Amino acid sequence: MGSMFRSEKMTLCQIFLAPEAAYNNMADLGELGCVQFRDLNHDVTNYQRKFVNEVRRCDEMERQIRYITRELEMEDIKLKDVYDDIPGAPNPREVSELEAQLEKAECEIREMSENNVNLKSNLLELTELCKVLEKTQTFFTEQTVIDMEEHANSGTFTGEQRGHLGFIAGVLSRQRVYAFERMLWRISRGNMLVKHADIEEPLQDPRTGIMTYRTAFVVFYQGEQLNARIRKVCTGFHASLYPCPNVHHERDDMLRGVRTRLE
C-alpha cells in the first residue's frame, strides 16, 4: 500500500486502456493505493456519469449486507472476521452473482422475519387475552361493580345514562394507567368505573423485542356515547382491546380455550 502525503513526489500521467481491460487494471491500481485520479468531467453532474448505475448497484448491495448483518446480530449469530483477509475487487460476473445471492437472501430473511413477527404477535395477543380473562374474574364479583349494576337496573341513571351496563376490557402499558384513568374520568364526568390489575411478568414487543410491563383493565360505563368515547381514548393510549364475555361460565370456557392454544 502506497502513501499519499503532500510531500510525496507525484507524476502526472495519462493512461489509455482498452475497455475490456479497464476494470481489472483500475482494480489493481486501487489495490496499490498510490494513484490519485483527476476528474476531467467536473462539469458533468453525478447523475449524468456513465458509472452511476454501477454505483447504485453497489449501494443497494451494501444496504442488503447491512440488513442481513443486523438480522444476524439480533439472533446472536457470530460473523466471521475477515478484516485480516480482505479479498480483491471481484470481476463483473462475480458482482452479478453476488447481487443475485444477496437479493435472494434478503427476500428469504424478510419473509422469515415477517413470519416470526406474526407468530410472536399471535402469542402476545393470546397471552394478553389470557391475562385479561384471569384478572377480570375478580372484577365482576367485586361489590362496587354489583352496586353499579343495581343502580343501572333500578333507573337511578338519567338521560343518556339509562340502559344496560357495558364494559370494555383490554391491556395497557403500566406507565400510562394513571393518565388513562384521568382522561376517562374527564370525558365521562365520573360516570364510569375503571378496574385494573398489573400483569406480573413482562411481555415482549414482537417488532422491537423490548420487554414491557403491562396492566389489564376493565372500564364499566353506561350508554353508547360513552362506549365510543372510551374506545377513542383507548386508541389514543395504544391500548389493546379484547372480547370478554359478561357471563361467568362463558369466560371460563374462553379461558380454557386460550390456555389450550398457548400450550
trRosetta pair geometry for C-beta under 8 A, 3 or more apart (Angstrom, degrees):
i j d omega theta_ij theta_ji phi_ij phi_ji
1 32 7.3 155 -119 178 39 34
1 33 4.6 9 -152 48 77 143
1 34 7.9 160 -180 -47 41 85
2 32 5.9 27 -7 154 110 82
2 33 5.0 -175 41 95 78 79
2 34 2.8 51 30 -79 162 101
3 8 6.0 172 98 -69 94 140
3 34 7.5 21 35 -108 35 86
4 8 6.8 -98 -144 24 22 146
4 33 7.4 -100 -38 160 109 85
4 34 7.4 -170 -71 -128 81 45
4 36 6.6 111 -138 -59 120 116
5 8 4.9 118 63 -22 77 97
10 36 7.5 -31 -136 34 133 120
15 25 7.9 -164 152 146 140 139
17 21 5.7 -130 -178 88 99 94
17 22 4.5 122 115 -94 130 78
17 25 5.5 -146 -127 50 143 154
17 26 8.0 -147 40 -41 175 88
18 21 4.6 60 64 23 96 104
18 22 6.8 -143 86 -38 43 80
19 22 5.6 -34 -143 -3 31 120
21 24 5.9 -62 -163 47 59 105
21 25 5.6 55 145 -22 86 113
22 25 5.9 -65 -145 42 28 108
22 26 6.0 24 162 -17 67 111
23 26 6.1 -61 -148 39 24 106
23 27 6.3 25 154 -21 62 109
23 91 7.1 95 122 -140 133 68
23 92 6.4 -46 -158 -37 171 102
24 27 5.6 -54 -148 35 32 114
24 28 6.5 31 155 -18 65 104
24 91 7.2 -5 -80 -106 92 94
25 28 5.8 -54 -150 35 33 109
25 29 6.4 30 153 -15 66 106
26 29 5.6 -53 -145 40 35 111
26 30 6.2 39 154 -22 65 105
27 30 5.7 -54 -148 35 30 113
27 31 6.6 32 153 -21 63 103
27 88 6.7 82 163 168 117 103
27 89 3.8 -132 -141 56 118 139
28 31 5.7 -51 -151 32 34 112
28 32 6.8 35 151 -20 63 102
29 32 5.7 -52 -153 31 36 113
29 35 4.8 -20 178 23 111 149
30 33 7.2 35 176 -68 38 57
30 35 7.8 -77 -76 53 40 112
30 89 6.7 63 69 -38 133 138
31 88 6.2 -20 -85 -129 137 100
31 89 7.3 -126 -52 -7 102 101
32 35 6.7 62 80 -7 114 98
39 42 4.9 98 115 -71 114 83
41 44 4.3 -14 160 18 105 123
41 49 7.0 135 101 -106 140 94
44 48 4.9 -122 -176 86 96 118
44 49 6.0 117 124 -73 123 76
45 48 4.9 85 59 8 80 105
45 49 7.7 -129 97 -24 46 82
46 49 6.0 -41 -159 4 38 116
46 52 6.4 119 155 -104 69 115
47 52 5.9 81 -138 -131 36 164
48 52 7.6 101 42 -26 12 141
49 52 5.0 124 69 -43 83 95
51 54 4.9 -49 -168 40 76 117
51 55 6.0 79 133 -25 86 98
52 55 5.6 -54 -150 36 36 112
52 56 6.4 38 152 -20 66 104
53 56 5.6 -52 -149 35 33 112
53 57 6.5 37 151 -21 64 102
54 57 5.6 -51 -151 33 34 113
54 58 6.5 33 151 -17 65 103
55 58 5.7 -54 -150 37 34 111
55 59 6.4 37 151 -20 66 104
56 59 5.5 -51 -146 36 34 113
56 60 6.3 35 154 -19 65 104
57 60 5.7 -55 -149 36 31 111
57 61 6.4 28 153 -16 65 105
57 95 7.5 73 129 161 132 118
57 99 6.4 -36 -175 -104 109 138
58 61 5.7 -54 -146 39 33 109
58 62 6.3 36 153 -21 65 105
59 62 5.6 -54 -147 36 31 113
59 63 6.5 34 152 -20 64 103
60 63 5.7 -50 -150 33 33 113
60 64 6.5 33 151 -18 64 104
60 99 7.9 48 93 -138 111 101
61 64 5.5 -52 -148 36 35 113
61 65 6.4 37 153 -20 66 103
61 98 6.8 46 -142 125 141 105
61 99 5.8 -85 -82 -104 117 74
61 102 5.5 103 -137 59 81 168
62 65 5.7 -51 -147 35 33 111
62 66 6.5 35 153 -19 64 103
63 66 5.7 -53 -150 35 32 112
63 67 6.4 33 152 -19 65 105
64 67 5.6 -53 -148 35 33 112
64 68 6.3 30 155 -16 66 106
64 102 4.4 96 117 165 146 117
64 103 6.9 -73 -116 -76 157 47
64 105 7.6 106 169 74 115 100
64 106 4.8 -82 -144 -63 104 135
65 68 5.8 -54 -145 39 31 108
65 69 6.1 33 155 -20 65 108
65 102 6.7 -52 -60 -132 72 130
66 69 5.7 -56 -145 38 29 112
66 70 6.3 30 156 -21 64 107
67 70 5.8 -55 -148 35 29 111
67 71 6.5 26 155 -16 64 106
67 106 6.2 54 88 -125 135 104
67 109 7.5 150 132 91 102 139
68 71 5.8 -56 -149 37 31 109
68 72 6.4 30 154 -18 65 107
68 102 7.5 -113 -25 -146 141 83
68 105 6.0 19 -101 128 136 122
68 106 6.6 -94 -61 -86 99 73
68 109 6.2 163 -112 -8 76 167
69 72 5.8 -57 -148 37 31 110
69 73 6.3 29 155 -18 66 107
69 79 6.8 -2 -133 -69 89 154
70 73 5.8 -55 -146 37 30 110
70 74 6.5 35 153 -23 63 104
71 74 5.7 -50 -150 31 33 114
71 75 6.8 18 155 -5 63 107
71 109 5.4 109 103 179 171 133
71 113 6.5 -92 -128 -75 126 130
72 75 6.0 -67 -153 45 33 101
72 77 4.3 -84 -170 65 86 115
72 79 6.3 88 118 -63 143 102
73 76 7.4 37 -173 -80 37 29
73 77 7.3 -95 -71 49 26 72
73 79 7.8 -38 -69 -20 82 115
74 209 7.3 -173 -161 -33 110 159
81 84 7.1 50 129 6 98 95
82 85 5.6 -78 -162 66 72 81
82 86 6.5 110 138 -88 90 52
82 87 7.9 -23 168 -13 129 84
83 86 6.7 1 -151 -57 34 97
87 90 7.5 36 124 -60 123 83
90 94 3.6 -117 -179 93 119 128
90 95 5.3 154 97 -56 117 73
90 98 6.7 108 68 -14 171 138
91 94 5.1 92 53 11 69 103
91 95 7.2 -127 101 -9 35 90
92 95 5.4 -52 -148 32 35 116
92 96 6.6 36 156 -19 66 101
93 96 5.8 -52 -153 33 34 110
93 97 6.6 31 150 -15 65 105
94 97 5.6 -53 -147 39 36 111
94 98 6.1 37 154 -20 68 106
95 98 5.7 -54 -145 38 30 111
95 99 6.2 35 153 -24 64 105
96 99 5.6 -51 -148 32 31 115
96 100 6.6 29 154 -16 63 103
97 100 5.9 -55 -151 36 32 109
97 101 6.4 30 153 -17 66 108
98 101 5.7 -56 -145 39 33 111
98 102 6.2 31 158 -18 67 107
99 102 6.0 -56 -145 37 27 108
99 103 6.4 27 156 -18 62 108
100 103 5.8 -56 -147 37 30 111
100 104 6.4 28 156 -17 64 108
101 104 5.8 -57 -148 38 30 110
101 105 6.2 27 156 -17 66 109
102 105 5.7 -55 -142 39 31 110
102 106 6.1 33 157 -22 65 106
103 106 5.8 -53 -145 35 28 111
103 107 6.5 28 156 -18 62 106
104 107 5.9 -56 -150 35 30 109
104 108 6.4 25 155 -15 65 108
105 108 5.8 -58 -148 39 31 109
105 109 6.1 26 158 -16 67 109
106 109 5.9 -58 -143 40 29 106
106 110 6.1 29 158 -19 65 108
107 110 5.9 -55 -145 37 27 110
107 111 6.4 27 156 -19 63 107
108 111 5.8 -57 -150 36 30 110
108 112 6.3 24 155 -14 65 108
109 112 5.7 -56 -145 41 32 108
109 113 6.0 34 155 -21 67 108
110 113 5.7 -53 -142 37 29 112
110 114 6.3 29 157 -19 64 106
111 114 5.9 -54 -147 36 29 109
111 115 6.4 27 154 -16 63 106
112 115 5.7 -55 -147 39 33 111
112 116 6.2 35 153 -22 65 106
113 116 5.5 -53 -147 36 31 113
113 117 6.4 32 153 -19 65 103
114 117 5.7 -51 -147 35 32 111
114 118 6.4 34 153 -19 64 104
115 118 5.6 -53 -148 36 33 112
115 119 6.4 32 154 -18 66 105
116 119 5.8 -54 -148 36 31 110
116 120 6.3 26 155 -14 65 108
117 120 5.8 -57 -145 42 31 108
117 121 6.1 35 153 -24 66 106
117 206 5.0 109 -155 149 67 110
117 207 5.8 41 -137 -87 122 69
118 121 5.6 -52 -145 34 30 113
118 122 6.5 30 155 -17 63 103
119 122 5.8 -53 -150 36 31 110
119 123 6.4 31 151 -18 64 106
120 123 5.5 -52 -146 38 35 113
120 124 6.2 38 153 -22 66 104
120 204 7.1 -71 -170 100 121 110
120 206 3.5 154 105 -124 114 103
121 124 5.7 -52 -146 35 31 111
121 125 6.4 31 154 -19 64 105
121 206 4.5 -82 -63 4 68 169
122 125 5.8 -53 -146 36 31 110
122 126 6.4 28 156 -15 65 106
123 126 5.9 -57 -147 40 30 108
123 127 6.1 30 155 -19 65 109
123 206 7.9 136 52 -87 94 115
123 262 7.7 97 -143 -125 75 81
124 127 5.7 -56 -145 38 30 111
124 128 6.2 26 158 -16 66 107
124 203 6.1 102 -136 176 94 119
124 204 7.2 -119 -88 72 112 66
124 205 7.8 43 -103 -125 156 30
124 206 5.8 -115 -13 -41 137 108
125 128 5.9 -55 -144 39 28 107
125 129 6.2 29 156 -18 64 108
125 240 7.4 -140 -115 179 75 142
125 242 7.8 153 -169 -98 81 115
126 129 5.7 -54 -144 39 30 112
126 130 6.3 34 155 -22 64 105
126 258 5.7 171 -163 -161 86 93
126 261 5.8 -124 -139 102 143 118
126 262 5.4 175 137 -75 128 92
127 130 5.7 -53 -150 34 30 113
127 131 6.5 27 153 -16 64 105
127 203 6.4 163 107 -121 137 119
127 262 6.9 104 -79 -112 67 129
128 131 5.7 -55 -148 38 34 110
128 132 6.3 37 152 -23 66 104
128 171 4.4 -87 -160 -15 118 156
128 203 7.0 38 -69 -119 91 166
128 214 7.2 -35 -115 105 104 153
128 216 7.6 163 -167 -91 74 96
128 240 5.9 21 141 92 161 139
128 242 6.6 179 118 -46 98 142
129 132 5.6 -51 -146 34 33 113
129 133 6.4 30 156 -16 65 105
129 242 4.8 -179 -106 -154 82 150
129 258 5.5 -145 105 -127 111 148
130 133 6.0 -57 -149 38 29 107
130 134 6.3 27 154 -17 64 109
130 255 6.8 99 -137 -143 67 74
130 258 4.7 -171 -81 128 86 131
130 259 6.3 107 -125 -71 124 70
130 262 6.4 -4 -53 -37 151 147
131 134 5.6 -56 -144 39 32 111
131 135 6.0 24 161 -14 68 110
131 171 6.9 67 80 -93 121 123
131 199 5.0 5 -163 -107 152 118
131 216 5.2 -157 130 -58 98 134
132 135 6.1 -60 -141 41 26 103
132 136 5.9 18 164 -16 64 115
132 169 5.2 113 -174 155 123 118
132 170 6.8 -25 -108 -119 137 11
132 171 6.3 -103 -65 -53 106 92
132 216 4.8 -178 -99 -143 59 121
132 242 5.1 153 42 62 166 137
132 244 6.2 -114 140 -80 116 123
133 136 6.1 -58 -135 39 24 106
133 137 7.1 45 158 -42 57 92
133 244 6.6 -176 -91 -123 70 96
133 251 5.7 169 -152 -172 97 92
133 254 6.1 -153 -111 100 146 105
133 255 4.3 -173 135 -87 142 98
133 258 6.7 151 17 29 148 148
134 137 6.3 -43 -168 0 31 114
134 216 7.9 137 65 19 80 173
134 255 6.8 118 -64 -134 67 129
135 138 6.9 -62 -178 33 45 99
135 139 6.9 43 136 -23 72 111
135 197 4.3 -167 -151 56 123 130
135 199 7.8 -84 -51 -78 137 76
135 216 4.1 137 44 86 154 142
136 139 4.8 -51 -147 31 55 121
136 140 6.3 48 160 -21 81 99
136 169 5.8 -24 -77 -121 145 140
136 216 7.1 -110 -42 150 82 125
136 218 5.4 102 -115 -54 104 136
136 244 5.7 17 68 -163 173 146
136 251 7.1 -126 92 -145 111 144
137 140 6.9 -63 -159 32 24 102
137 141 7.3 3 153 -2 58 115
137 248 7.9 77 -137 -139 80 86
137 251 6.7 168 -90 129 80 141
138 141 6.0 -73 -152 45 38 103
138 142 6.6 54 153 -47 71 96
138 197 7.6 78 58 -52 123 150
139 142 6.1 -44 -157 4 33 115
139 145 6.4 93 158 -44 68 151
139 195 4.4 145 -129 104 114 151
139 197 7.9 -130 -57 -17 104 116
139 218 5.0 111 152 37 166 144
140 145 6.0 -112 -136 111 34 158
140 246 7.6 161 -121 -154 138 62
140 248 7.2 -168 101 -84 143 85
141 145 7.7 48 38 56 11 126
141 146 7.8 12 -165 -46 31 112
142 145 5.1 87 68 9 85 102
142 146 7.2 -157 97 -5 44 90
142 195 7.1 164 27 -110 150 149
143 146 5.4 -57 -147 39 38 113
143 147 6.1 39 155 -21 71 104
144 147 5.8 -53 -148 36 30 111
144 148 6.4 32 152 -21 63 106
144 193 6.4 173 139 -154 115 147
145 148 5.6 -53 -148 35 33 113
145 149 6.5 34 153 -18 65 103
145 193 6.8 -173 -92 102 70 151
145 195 7.4 -37 -60 -32 116 144
145 220 6.2 170 -125 -56 91 161
146 149 5.8 -54 -151 35 32 111
146 150 6.5 33 151 -20 65 105
147 150 5.6 -53 -148 35 34 112
147 151 6.5 35 153 -19 66 103
148 151 5.8 -51 -150 35 33 111
148 152 6.5 33 151 -19 64 105
148 165 6.3 121 128 -131 97 146
148 193 5.8 -103 -71 -10 160 146
148 220 6.0 88 114 131 157 144
149 152 5.6 -54 -148 36 34 112
149 153 6.3 26 156 -14 67 107
149 165 5.2 -110 -106 19 70 157
150 153 5.9 -58 -144 41 31 106
150 154 6.0 24 158 -16 66 113
151 154 5.9 -61 -140 41 28 107
151 156 4.5 -64 -165 46 86 127
151 157 6.6 93 139 -34 96 88
152 156 7.8 -71 -69 44 23 84
152 157 6.0 7 -114 -1 61 128
152 162 7.8 140 -158 -143 72 44
152 163 7.4 -48 -168 78 109 40
152 164 7.2 71 155 -154 134 22
152 165 4.4 -176 10 -54 172 104
152 222 5.9 -162 -109 -108 115 121
155 162 6.6 12 -134 -121 68 109
157 161 3.5 -123 177 119 116 112
157 162 5.2 174 95 -75 100 52
157 163 7.9 -71 89 24 139 61
157 191 7.7 94 -130 -151 114 120
157 222 5.4 -116 -131 155 166 159
158 161 6.0 41 55 43 38 113
158 162 6.9 1 -140 -42 14 97
159 162 7.0 166 73 -3 25 93
160 223 4.7 62 146 -132 87 142
160 225 5.8 0 167 18 142 128
161 191 6.0 -104 -112 -163 123 144
161 222 4.5 43 -164 114 74 127
161 223 5.4 -71 -109 -41 35 121
162 222 7.5 38 -47 170 6 116
162 223 7.7 66 48 -79 36 91
163 222 6.3 142 60 -172 87 78
163 223 5.9 117 40 -86 131 51
163 224 7.5 -43 109 -25 170 79
165 220 6.2 3 176 -170 105 102
165 221 7.6 156 -160 77 63 32
165 222 6.0 -38 -109 -90 64 81
166 220 7.4 160 90 -152 40 54
166 221 5.7 -26 71 67 88 82
166 222 7.4 150 24 -97 80 29
166 227 5.9 -7 94 -85 153 113
167 218 5.4 5 -179 -179 122 99
167 219 6.3 160 -155 80 66 47
167 220 4.8 -26 -96 -96 95 62
167 221 7.1 148 -94 18 42 72
167 244 7.4 -61 104 77 112 119
167 246 7.1 133 35 -96 116 105
168 218 7.2 162 80 -154 42 53
168 219 4.8 -7 54 53 92 101
168 221 7.4 11 1 8 99 117
168 227 7.3 141 -50 -140 120 74
168 230 5.6 168 20 123 149 132
168 231 6.8 -158 -120 -76 157 76
168 234 6.9 -115 142 -48 141 150
168 241 6.2 -44 -177 -135 100 117
169 216 7.4 5 -172 -177 93 91
169 217 7.1 179 -146 93 53 50
169 218 4.7 -16 -98 -101 83 81
169 219 7.9 -168 -73 19 38 66
169 241 7.1 114 83 -155 47 69
169 242 5.8 -56 102 66 96 81
169 243 7.8 54 57 170 109 9
169 244 4.0 33 28 -3 148 143
170 216 7.6 -172 103 -147 30 59
170 217 6.2 -14 65 59 69 87
170 234 6.2 91 37 -150 163 132
170 239 4.8 83 123 156 140 108
170 240 5.4 174 -167 89 101 47
170 241 4.1 -57 -85 -100 124 49
170 242 5.8 143 -105 9 58 75
171 199 7.4 11 -138 -26 113 137
171 214 5.1 32 176 158 105 132
171 215 7.0 157 -155 78 63 38
171 216 5.5 -34 -99 -96 76 61
171 217 7.4 148 -103 16 26 79
171 239 6.7 170 80 -164 40 77
171 240 4.8 -7 54 58 93 101
171 242 7.2 40 -10 -10 92 117
172 176 5.7 -109 165 78 110 106
172 177 6.1 132 100 -87 124 70
172 180 5.9 6 179 -56 164 167
172 196 7.8 -52 43 -130 116 133
172 214 6.5 158 80 -161 30 87
172 215 5.4 -28 67 64 82 90
172 217 5.8 2 10 3 116 127
172 234 7.8 -112 -83 -139 112 79
172 237 6.2 3 -138 130 118 121
172 238 7.8 119 -136 87 73 65
172 239 4.3 -30 -88 -110 91 100
172 240 7.7 -170 -70 25 47 66
173 176 4.8 66 73 13 96 107
173 177 7.8 -135 95 -40 52 73
173 212 6.2 -50 -125 165 95 131
173 213 7.7 83 -160 83 63 57
173 214 5.9 -64 -105 -110 35 75
173 215 7.5 21 120 17 14 89
173 237 7.9 -142 32 164 94 92
173 238 7.1 26 -9 84 113 108
174 177 5.9 -22 -160 -22 42 116
174 198 6.2 41 -113 -125 121 99
174 212 7.8 -177 14 164 94 85
174 213 4.5 -20 2 109 139 97
174 214 5.9 -148 -37 -116 82 17
174 215 4.8 113 -98 -31 69 104
176 179 5.4 -65 -161 53 64 109
176 180 5.3 75 139 -35 85 106
176 237 5.3 157 152 -164 142 111
176 238 7.9 109 23 51 170 91
177 180 5.5 -61 -151 35 27 116
177 181 6.5 26 155 -19 65 104
177 196 5.9 174 -149 123 124 169
177 215 5.2 12 -82 47 127 159
177 217 7.3 168 -131 -68 96 132
178 181 5.7 -47 -147 33 34 111
178 182 6.5 34 154 -18 64 104
179 182 5.7 -53 -147 37 34 112
179 183 6.3 34 155 -19 66 106
179 237 7.5 167 99 -113 102 123
180 183 6.0 -57 -149 36 28 109
180 184 6.5 25 155 -15 63 108
180 194 7.8 157 118 -149 96 155
180 217 7.6 -123 119 -49 144 175
180 233 7.1 122 -151 153 75 111
180 237 5.1 58 -98 -123 103 169
180 239 7.3 88 -126 -59 141 131
181 184 5.8 -57 -148 39 31 109
181 185 6.3 34 154 -23 65 107
181 194 5.2 -153 -117 68 92 160
181 196 8.0 -104 -68 -6 114 135
182 185 5.6 -54 -148 34 31 114
182 186 6.5 30 155 -20 64 105
183 186 5.8 -55 -150 34 32 110
183 187 6.5 19 159 -10 67 107
183 233 5.3 163 124 -145 123 127
183 236 7.9 -126 163 82 163 132
183 237 7.6 179 47 -52 151 125
184 187 6.2 -60 -141 41 31 101
184 188 5.9 4 167 4 67 118
184 192 5.9 -92 160 81 108 143
184 194 6.0 108 82 -58 152 131
184 219 6.3 -127 -146 -129 152 132
184 230 6.4 40 -125 -118 103 88
184 233 6.0 156 -78 116 75 167
185 188 6.5 -73 -138 51 21 94
185 189 7.8 67 168 -106 54 6
185 190 6.0 27 -159 -81 81 55
185 192 7.5 -137 -95 56 47 102
186 189 7.5 18 -174 -70 26 46
187 226 7.8 136 124 -134 98 75
187 229 4.9 -175 155 163 133 131
187 230 7.5 174 92 -74 134 57
187 233 6.4 -148 13 -56 154 133
188 191 4.7 -131 164 56 97 75
188 192 4.2 6 135 -6 171 114
188 221 6.6 -117 -121 -125 141 107
188 226 5.5 54 -111 -132 102 117
188 229 7.1 164 -68 95 77 137
188 230 7.5 24 -60 -69 119 97
191 221 7.1 69 121 -147 82 73
191 222 6.1 -85 162 42 108 105
191 223 7.9 21 129 17 134 121
191 226 6.9 -114 98 -90 109 149
192 219 5.9 1 175 -176 125 93
192 220 6.3 162 -164 84 69 55
192 221 4.5 -15 -112 -96 103 80
192 222 7.6 -154 -87 9 65 73
192 226 6.5 176 -71 -176 118 138
192 230 7.3 150 -123 -84 159 128
193 219 7.4 155 80 -158 47 48
193 220 4.3 -5 57 55 98 109
193 221 7.9 -162 26 -64 64 47
194 217 6.3 -14 -168 -168 92 115
194 218 7.5 161 -152 83 47 47
194 219 5.3 -14 -102 -105 76 75
194 220 7.8 -155 -69 23 31 71
195 217 6.8 155 86 -155 47 62
195 218 5.0 -7 61 57 97 94
195 220 7.5 39 0 -9 102 103
196 215 5.1 31 177 159 118 118
196 216 6.6 165 -153 89 68 46
196 217 4.0 -21 -98 -100 95 86
196 218 7.5 -179 -77 20 53 58
197 215 6.8 169 82 -161 29 81
197 216 5.5 -13 61 63 82 95
197 217 7.9 170 19 -81 56 48
198 213 7.1 -1 -164 170 105 109
198 214 8.0 152 -154 99 61 35
198 215 5.1 -47 -103 -106 54 87
198 216 8.0 156 -118 21 7 73
199 203 6.9 11 111 -28 145 111
199 213 6.9 -179 71 -167 85 67
199 214 5.1 9 33 76 127 78
199 215 6.4 -156 0 -95 82 29
199 216 6.1 94 -54 -20 97 93
202 211 4.0 61 133 171 137 103
202 212 6.0 151 -160 69 98 19
202 213 5.2 -65 -102 -73 81 64
202 214 8.0 108 -142 0 51 78
203 211 7.1 154 74 -151 23 65
203 212 6.2 -34 64 65 75 74
203 213 7.8 121 17 -109 76 24
203 214 5.7 -20 23 6 123 123
204 209 6.2 -17 -171 -152 107 42
204 210 7.2 155 -149 78 62 29
204 211 5.4 -36 -91 -93 68 68
204 212 7.9 130 -108 17 22 72
205 208 4.5 12 95 48 131 93
205 209 6.4 -52 70 2 82 13
205 210 5.0 15 23 51 121 77
205 211 7.8 -140 1 -74 77 22
205 212 6.4 53 -41 1 99 115
206 209 8.0 12 -171 -68 14 49
217 239 7.7 -53 45 -148 123 137
218 244 7.3 -85 -108 71 110 162
219 230 5.5 -179 112 -160 152 142
221 226 4.2 -157 175 121 133 133
221 227 6.4 175 86 -69 138 61
221 230 6.0 -138 -38 -34 156 147
222 226 6.6 58 64 29 43 148
223 226 4.8 88 74 9 95 103
223 227 7.1 -148 105 -12 53 86
224 227 5.1 -46 -153 26 42 121
224 228 6.8 39 154 -16 69 98
225 228 6.1 -53 -156 34 35 106
225 229 6.5 31 150 -15 66 108
226 229 5.5 -56 -144 41 37 111
226 230 5.9 37 158 -22 71 106
227 230 6.1 -56 -145 35 25 108
227 231 6.5 23 156 -17 61 108
228 231 5.9 -57 -149 36 30 110
228 232 6.6 32 154 -20 64 104
229 232 5.8 -55 -154 33 33 111
229 233 6.6 31 151 -17 66 104
230 233 5.6 -53 -151 36 35 112
230 234 6.4 38 150 -21 66 104
231 234 5.5 -50 -147 35 35 114
231 235 6.5 38 152 -20 64 102
231 241 7.3 -12 -128 -59 85 159
232 235 5.7 -52 -151 34 33 112
232 236 6.4 33 151 -19 64 105
233 236 5.6 -55 -149 37 34 112
233 237 6.3 16 158 -4 67 109
234 237 6.1 -65 -143 48 29 99
234 239 4.1 -82 -162 57 83 122
234 241 5.9 56 152 -57 151 112
235 238 7.6 29 -178 -77 33 32
235 239 7.5 -76 -58 42 22 80
244 251 6.7 23 -171 -108 77 104
245 250 3.6 -90 130 109 165 123
245 251 5.1 -147 63 -60 99 69
245 254 6.3 158 1 -10 115 138
246 250 7.8 23 51 59 38 130
247 250 4.3 72 73 11 100 113
247 251 6.9 -173 86 -12 50 84
248 251 5.9 -58 -154 34 31 110
248 252 6.6 30 152 -18 66 105
249 252 5.4 -49 -148 35 38 115
249 253 6.4 41 152 -21 67 102
250 253 5.7 -50 -146 35 34 111
250 254 6.4 32 155 -15 65 105
251 254 5.8 -55 -146 40 31 109
251 255 6.1 34 154 -22 65 108
252 255 5.7 -54 -145 36 30 112
252 256 6.5 29 157 -18 64 104
253 256 5.9 -54 -150 35 30 109
253 257 6.5 29 153 -17 63 107
254 257 5.6 -57 -150 38 33 112
254 258 6.3 32 154 -19 68 105
255 258 5.8 -53 -145 36 31 109
255 259 6.3 30 156 -17 64 106
256 259 5.8 -55 -146 38 31 110
256 260 6.4 35 154 -22 64 105
257 260 5.7 -54 -150 33 31 113
257 261 6.6 29 154 -16 64 104
258 261 5.8 -55 -151 37 34 109
258 262 6.4 33 152 -19 66 106
259 262 5.6 -53 -146 36 34 112
259 263 6.5 35 155 -21 65 104
260 263 5.9 -55 -150 33 32 110
